[in-house]
């Protein structure tokens, strides 16, 4: 059966929720605003193995100020998400494994000015 929830329209109504696991779901950037509506009560968010990208992380930034755990492994997140993640002051744990984040993968001492 292909009966699955695509719109996630129900999420804004869960304003008291603190733990949300959407791993492996069809969650994508176009539905992330529904998570942002939950707002400051959200402490744990698992988006592993979803279609969320850096744009989706940008939508979350500024809305989930008390988020402590953010799991984004196997998503389309890249280096452009890092400034948005930096806007989440309460983060204590984050998983960015198997994403498109490169960071500093290799360097030459000469390129760093030594």
Buried (B, 14 or more C-beta within 10 A) or exposed (E): EEEEEEEBEEBBEBEEBBEBEBBEBEBBBBBBBBBBBBBEEBBBBBBBBBBBBBBBBBBBBEBBEBBBBBBBBBBBBBEBBBEBBEBBEEBEEBBBEEBBBEEEEEEEEEEEEE
